[in-house]
Amino acid sequence: MDSLKLRPIESAKIECARKLFNEISTTGVKYHDVDSYKTLIDIIQNL
């Protein structure tokens, strides 16, 4: 996602979503943001 040319409002929305999901994550449920299937697989393997 870093390579995308996002408008400032889009970047702000993404940052707000990251903060929200970080706050609602618990020890039983952890939210992650992924930008590809490989990233998803890497996160799952590290659990």
PyMOL Python script that loads the backbone (N, CA, C, O; Angstrom):
from pymol import cmd

cmd.read_pdbstr("""\
ATOM      1  N   MET A   1       0.808  -1.198   0.000  1.00  0.00           N
ATOM      2  CA  MET A   1       0.000   0.000   0.000  1.00  0.00           C
ATOM      3  C   MET A   1       0.853   1.263   0.000  1.00  0.00           C
ATOM      4  O   MET A   1       0.384   2.322  -0.417  1.00  0.00           O
ATOM      5  N   ASP A   2       2.066   1.170   0.449  1.00  0.00           N
ATOM      6  CA  ASP A   2       2.922   2.355   0.489  1.00  0.00           C
ATOM      7  C   ASP A   2       3.213   2.907  -0.893  1.00  0.00           C
ATOM      8  O   ASP A   2       3.501   4.095  -1.043  1.00  0.00           O
ATOM      9  N   SER A   3       3.141   2.058  -1.897  1.00  0.00           N
ATOM     10  CA  SER A   3       3.451   2.508  -3.249  1.00  0.00           C
ATOM     11  C   SER A   3       2.281   3.234  -3.912  1.00  0.00           C
ATOM     12  O   SER A   3       2.462   3.864  -4.953  1.00  0.00           O
ATOM     13  N   LEU A   4       1.091   3.156  -3.330  1.00  0.00           N
ATOM     14  CA  LEU A   4      -0.070   3.826  -3.906  1.00  0.00           C
ATOM     15  C   LEU A   4       0.028   5.329  -3.691  1.00  0.00           C
ATOM     16  O   LEU A   4       0.513   5.788  -2.657  1.00  0.00           O
ATOM     17  N   LYS A   5      -0.432   6.083  -4.665  1.00  0.00           N
ATOM     18  CA  LYS A   5      -0.493   7.536  -4.535  1.00  0.00           C
ATOM     19  C   LYS A   5      -1.876   7.891  -3.997  1.00  0.00           C
ATOM     20  O   LYS A   5      -2.824   8.058  -4.764  1.00  0.00           O
ATOM     21  N   LEU A   6      -1.985   8.004  -2.687  1.00  0.00           N
ATOM     22  CA  LEU A   6      -3.266   8.279  -2.051  1.00  0.00           C
ATOM     23  C   LEU A   6      -3.422   9.769  -1.777  1.00  0.00           C
ATOM     24  O   LEU A   6      -2.459  10.477  -1.485  1.00  0.00           O
ATOM     25  N   ARG A   7      -4.651  10.212  -1.882  1.00  0.00           N
ATOM     26  CA  ARG A   7      -4.946  11.584  -1.503  1.00  0.00           C
ATOM     27  C   ARG A   7      -4.880  11.672   0.017  1.00  0.00           C
ATOM     28  O   ARG A   7      -5.042  10.659   0.696  1.00  0.00           O
ATOM     29  N   PRO A   8      -4.646  12.861   0.564  1.00  0.00           N
ATOM     30  CA  PRO A   8      -4.544  13.004   2.025  1.00  0.00           C
ATOM     31  C   PRO A   8      -5.786  12.487   2.770  1.00  0.00           C
ATOM     32  O   PRO A   8      -5.649  11.903   3.845  1.00  0.00           O
ATOM     33  N   ILE A   9      -6.971  12.685   2.230  1.00  0.00           N
ATOM     34  CA  ILE A   9      -8.184  12.226   2.905  1.00  0.00           C
ATOM     35  C   ILE A   9      -8.226  10.703   2.952  1.00  0.00           C
ATOM     36  O   ILE A   9      -8.677  10.122   3.940  1.00  0.00           O
ATOM     37  N   GLU A  10      -7.756  10.057   1.889  1.00  0.00           N
ATOM     38  CA  GLU A  10      -7.727   8.592   1.877  1.00  0.00           C
ATOM     39  C   GLU A  10      -6.723   8.069   2.900  1.00  0.00           C
ATOM     40  O   GLU A  10      -6.996   7.094   3.601  1.00  0.00           O
ATOM     41  N   SER A  11      -5.577   8.707   2.983  1.00  0.00           N
ATOM     42  CA  SER A  11      -4.571   8.309   3.967  1.00  0.00           C
ATOM     43  C   SER A  11      -5.091   8.486   5.385  1.00  0.00           C
ATOM     44  O   SER A  11      -4.828   7.650   6.250  1.00  0.00           O
ATOM     45  N   ALA A  12      -5.823   9.561   5.630  1.00  0.00           N
ATOM     46  CA  ALA A  12      -6.397   9.805   6.959  1.00  0.00           C
ATOM     47  C   ALA A  12      -7.426   8.740   7.321  1.00  0.00           C
ATOM     48  O   ALA A  12      -7.479   8.288   8.465  1.00  0.00           O
ATOM     49  N   LYS A  13      -8.238   8.341   6.357  1.00  0.00           N
ATOM     50  CA  LYS A  13      -9.236   7.298   6.611  1.00  0.00           C
ATOM     51  C   LYS A  13      -8.573   5.965   6.940  1.00  0.00           C
ATOM     52  O   LYS A  13      -9.024   5.244   7.830  1.00  0.00           O
ATOM     53  N   ILE A  14      -7.511   5.643   6.226  1.00  0.00           N
ATOM     54  CA  ILE A  14      -6.783   4.397   6.484  1.00  0.00           C
ATOM     55  C   ILE A  14      -6.163   4.433   7.879  1.00  0.00           C
ATOM     56  O   ILE A  14      -6.221   3.445   8.612  1.00  0.00           O
ATOM     57  N   GLU A  15      -5.577   5.554   8.242  1.00  0.00           N
ATOM     58  CA  GLU A  15      -4.969   5.675   9.568  1.00  0.00           C
ATOM     59  C   GLU A  15      -6.023   5.571  10.677  1.00  0.00           C
ATOM     60  O   GLU A  15      -5.772   4.949  11.709  1.00  0.00           O
ATOM     61  N   CYS A  16      -7.178   6.166  10.476  1.00  0.00           N
ATOM     62  CA  CYS A  16      -8.272   6.058  11.457  1.00  0.00           C
ATOM     63  C   CYS A  16      -8.728   4.609  11.604  1.00  0.00           C
ATOM     64  O   CYS A  16      -8.991   4.150  12.715  1.00  0.00           O
ATOM     65  N   ALA A  17      -8.821   3.900  10.502  1.00  0.00           N
ATOM     66  CA  ALA A  17      -9.221   2.488  10.547  1.00  0.00           C
ATOM     67  C   ALA A  17      -8.184   1.667  11.294  1.00  0.00           C
ATOM     68  O   ALA A  17      -8.543   0.789  12.078  1.00  0.00           O
ATOM     69  N   ARG A  18      -6.915   1.932  11.067  1.00  0.00           N
ATOM     70  CA  ARG A  18      -5.858   1.206  11.790  1.00  0.00           C
ATOM     71  C   ARG A  18      -5.975   1.433  13.285  1.00  0.00           C
ATOM     72  O   ARG A  18      -5.858   0.487  14.064  1.00  0.00           O
ATOM     73  N   LYS A  19      -6.205   2.672  13.698  1.00  0.00           N
ATOM     74  CA  LYS A  19      -6.344   2.984  15.128  1.00  0.00           C
ATOM     75  C   LYS A  19      -7.572   2.290  15.712  1.00  0.00           C
ATOM     76  O   LYS A  19      -7.511   1.738  16.811  1.00  0.00           O
ATOM     77  N   LEU A  20      -8.678   2.317  14.986  1.00  0.00           N
ATOM     78  CA  LEU A  20      -9.899   1.675  15.462  1.00  0.00           C
ATOM     79  C   LEU A  20      -9.690   0.182  15.660  1.00  0.00           C
ATOM     80  O   LEU A  20     -10.015  -0.354  16.720  1.00  0.00           O
ATOM     81  N   PHE A  21      -9.151  -0.495  14.652  1.00  0.00           N
ATOM     82  CA  PHE A  21      -8.955  -1.935  14.759  1.00  0.00           C
ATOM     83  C   PHE A  21      -7.913  -2.288  15.807  1.00  0.00           C
ATOM     84  O   PHE A  21      -7.992  -3.358  16.412  1.00  0.00           O
ATOM     85  N   ASN A  22      -6.947  -1.422  16.033  1.00  0.00           N
ATOM     86  CA  ASN A  22      -5.980  -1.657  17.101  1.00  0.00           C
ATOM     87  C   ASN A  22      -6.672  -1.590  18.465  1.00  0.00           C
ATOM     88  O   ASN A  22      -6.360  -2.375  19.360  1.00  0.00           O
ATOM     89  N   GLU A  23      -7.605  -0.660  18.620  1.00  0.00           N
ATOM     90  CA  GLU A  23      -8.318  -0.511  19.886  1.00  0.00           C
ATOM     91  C   GLU A  23      -9.273  -1.670  20.160  1.00  0.00           C
ATOM     92  O   GLU A  23      -9.446  -2.065  21.313  1.00  0.00           O
ATOM     93  N   ILE A  24      -9.893  -2.219  19.117  1.00  0.00           N
ATOM     94  CA  ILE A  24     -10.862  -3.292  19.352  1.00  0.00           C
ATOM     95  C   ILE A  24     -10.225  -4.674  19.332  1.00  0.00           C
ATOM     96  O   ILE A  24     -10.908  -5.672  19.564  1.00  0.00           O
ATOM     97  N   SER A  25      -8.925  -4.745  19.058  1.00  0.00           N
ATOM     98  CA  SER A  25      -8.219  -6.022  19.127  1.00  0.00           C
ATOM     99  C   SER A  25      -8.100  -6.438  20.588  1.00  0.00           C
ATOM    100  O   SER A  25      -7.901  -5.603  21.470  1.00  0.00           O
ATOM    101  N   THR A  26      -8.225  -7.734  20.831  1.00  0.00           N
ATOM    102  CA  THR A  26      -8.094  -8.283  22.176  1.00  0.00           C
ATOM    103  C   THR A  26      -7.068  -9.404  22.140  1.00  0.00           C
ATOM    104  O   THR A  26      -6.454  -9.668  21.106  1.00  0.00           O
ATOM    105  N   THR A  27      -6.892 -10.058  23.276  1.00  0.00           N
ATOM    106  CA  THR A  27      -5.957 -11.190  23.294  1.00  0.00           C
ATOM    107  C   THR A  27      -6.506 -12.344  22.470  1.00  0.00           C
ATOM    108  O   THR A  27      -5.732 -13.135  21.932  1.00  0.00           O
ATOM    109  N   GLY A  28      -7.828 -12.456  22.360  1.00  0.00           N
ATOM    110  CA  GLY A  28      -8.436 -13.532  21.593  1.00  0.00           C
ATOM    111  C   GLY A  28      -8.585 -13.225  20.114  1.00  0.00           C
ATOM    112  O   GLY A  28      -8.606 -14.133  19.283  1.00  0.00           O
ATOM    113  N   VAL A  29      -8.687 -11.938  19.786  1.00  0.00           N
ATOM    114  CA  VAL A  29      -8.886 -11.525  18.394  1.00  0.00           C
ATOM    115  C   VAL A  29      -7.928 -10.385  18.093  1.00  0.00           C
ATOM    116  O   VAL A  29      -7.927  -9.357  18.771  1.00  0.00           O
ATOM    117  N   LYS A  30      -7.113 -10.584  17.066  1.00  0.00           N
ATOM    118  CA  LYS A  30      -6.167  -9.550  16.655  1.00  0.00           C
ATOM    119  C   LYS A  30      -6.436  -9.202  15.204  1.00  0.00           C
ATOM    120  O   LYS A  30      -6.413 -10.071  14.332  1.00  0.00           O
ATOM    121  N   TYR A  31      -6.692  -7.926  14.949  1.00  0.00           N
ATOM    122  CA  TYR A  31      -6.925  -7.459  13.587  1.00  0.00           C
ATOM    123  C   TYR A  31      -5.613  -7.004  12.963  1.00  0.00           C
ATOM    124  O   TYR A  31      -4.790  -6.375  13.627  1.00  0.00           O
ATOM    125  N   HIS A  32      -5.421  -7.320  11.695  1.00  0.00           N
ATOM    126  CA  HIS A  32      -4.236  -6.918  10.943  1.00  0.00           C
ATOM    127  C   HIS A  32      -4.684  -6.300   9.630  1.00  0.00           C
ATOM    128  O   HIS A  32      -5.746  -6.633   9.105  1.00  0.00           O
ATOM    129  N   ASP A  33      -3.871  -5.404   9.110  1.00  0.00           N
ATOM    130  CA  ASP A  33      -4.140  -4.934   7.756  1.00  0.00           C
ATOM    131  C   ASP A  33      -3.176  -5.655   6.823  1.00  0.00           C
ATOM    132  O   ASP A  33      -1.991  -5.795   7.125  1.00  0.00           O
ATOM    133  N   VAL A  34      -3.686  -6.103   5.710  1.00  0.00           N
ATOM    134  CA  VAL A  34      -2.869  -6.823   4.728  1.00  0.00           C
ATOM    135  C   VAL A  34      -3.040  -6.168   3.363  1.00  0.00           C
ATOM    136  O   VAL A  34      -4.091  -5.608   3.052  1.00  0.00           O
ATOM    137  N   ASP A  35      -2.003  -6.248   2.567  1.00  0.00           N
ATOM    138  CA  ASP A  35      -2.057  -5.667   1.234  1.00  0.00           C
ATOM    139  C   ASP A  35      -1.888  -6.709   0.138  1.00  0.00           C
ATOM    140  O   ASP A  35      -1.923  -6.394  -1.051  1.00  0.00           O
ATOM    141  N   SER A  36      -1.704  -7.968   0.566  1.00  0.00           N
ATOM    142  CA  SER A  36      -1.581  -9.032  -0.421  1.00  0.00           C
ATOM    143  C   SER A  36      -1.901 -10.369   0.241  1.00  0.00           C
ATOM    144  O   SER A  36      -1.938 -10.481   1.466  1.00  0.00           O
ATOM    145  N   TYR A  37      -2.127 -11.354  -0.576  1.00  0.00           N
ATOM    146  CA  TYR A  37      -2.397 -12.694  -0.069  1.00  0.00           C
ATOM    147  C   TYR A  37      -1.168 -13.238   0.663  1.00  0.00           C
ATOM    148  O   TYR A  37      -1.305 -13.923   1.676  1.00  0.00           O
ATOM    149  N   LYS A  38       0.008 -12.941   0.164  1.00  0.00           N
ATOM    150  CA  LYS A  38       1.243 -13.406   0.808  1.00  0.00           C
ATOM    151  C   LYS A  38       1.371 -12.813   2.214  1.00  0.00           C
ATOM    152  O   LYS A  38       1.762 -13.520   3.144  1.00  0.00           O
ATOM    153  N   THR A  39       1.055 -11.555   2.378  1.00  0.00           N
ATOM    154  CA  THR A  39       1.103 -10.938   3.698  1.00  0.00           C
ATOM    155  C   THR A  39       0.135 -11.635   4.649  1.00  0.00           C
ATOM    156  O   THR A  39       0.469 -11.878   5.808  1.00  0.00           O
ATOM    157  N   LEU A  40      -1.048 -11.952   4.168  1.00  0.00           N
ATOM    158  CA  LEU A  40      -2.036 -12.661   4.975  1.00  0.00           C
ATOM    159  C   LEU A  40      -1.504 -14.019   5.419  1.00  0.00           C
ATOM    160  O   LEU A  40      -1.610 -14.376   6.593  1.00  0.00           O
ATOM    161  N   ILE A  41      -0.937 -14.769   4.495  1.00  0.00           N
ATOM    162  CA  ILE A  41      -0.384 -16.082   4.820  1.00  0.00           C
ATOM    163  C   ILE A  41       0.746 -15.960   5.830  1.00  0.00           C
ATOM    164  O   ILE A  41       0.829 -16.764   6.759  1.00  0.00           O
ATOM    165  N   ASP A  42       1.612 -14.977   5.667  1.00  0.00           N
ATOM    166  CA  ASP A  42       2.724 -14.762   6.608  1.00  0.00           C
ATOM    167  C   ASP A  42       2.204 -14.495   8.015  1.00  0.00           C
ATOM    168  O   ASP A  42       2.736 -15.033   8.985  1.00  0.00           O
ATOM    169  N   ILE A  43       1.171 -13.670   8.131  1.00  0.00           N
ATOM    170  CA  ILE A  43       0.603 -13.359   9.446  1.00  0.00           C
ATOM    171  C   ILE A  43      -0.011 -14.614  10.066  1.00  0.00           C
ATOM    172  O   ILE A  43       0.197 -14.884  11.248  1.00  0.00           O
ATOM    173  N   ILE A  44      -0.746 -15.361   9.297  1.00  0.00           N
ATOM    174  CA  ILE A  44      -1.390 -16.568   9.801  1.00  0.00           C
ATOM    175  C   ILE A  44      -0.350 -17.584  10.268  1.00  0.00           C
ATOM    176  O   ILE A  44      -0.543 -18.227  11.300  1.00  0.00           O
ATOM    177  N   GLN A  45       0.737 -17.738   9.536  1.00  0.00           N
ATOM    178  CA  GLN A  45       1.775 -18.683   9.917  1.00  0.00           C
ATOM    179  C   GLN A  45       2.485 -18.293  11.196  1.00  0.00           C
ATOM    180  O   GLN A  45       3.002 -19.158  11.903  1.00  0.00           O
ATOM    181  N   ASN A  46       2.520 -17.006  11.507  1.00  0.00           N
ATOM    182  CA  ASN A  46       3.193 -16.536  12.714  1.00  0.00           C
ATOM    183  C   ASN A  46       2.296 -16.578  13.950  1.00  0.00           C
ATOM    184  O   ASN A  46       2.759 -16.278  15.050  1.00  0.00           O
ATOM    185  N   LEU A  47       1.044 -16.937  13.795  1.00  0.00           N
ATOM    186  CA  LEU A  47       0.138 -17.013  14.951  1.00  0.00           C
ATOM    187  C   LEU A  47       0.396 -18.240  15.784  1.00  0.00           C
ATOM    188  O   LEU A  47      -0.278 -18.455  16.791  1.00  0.00           O
TER     189      LEU A  47
END
""", "prot")
cmd.dss("prot")
cmd.show_as("cartoon", "prot")
cmd.util.cbc("prot")
cmd.orient("prot")
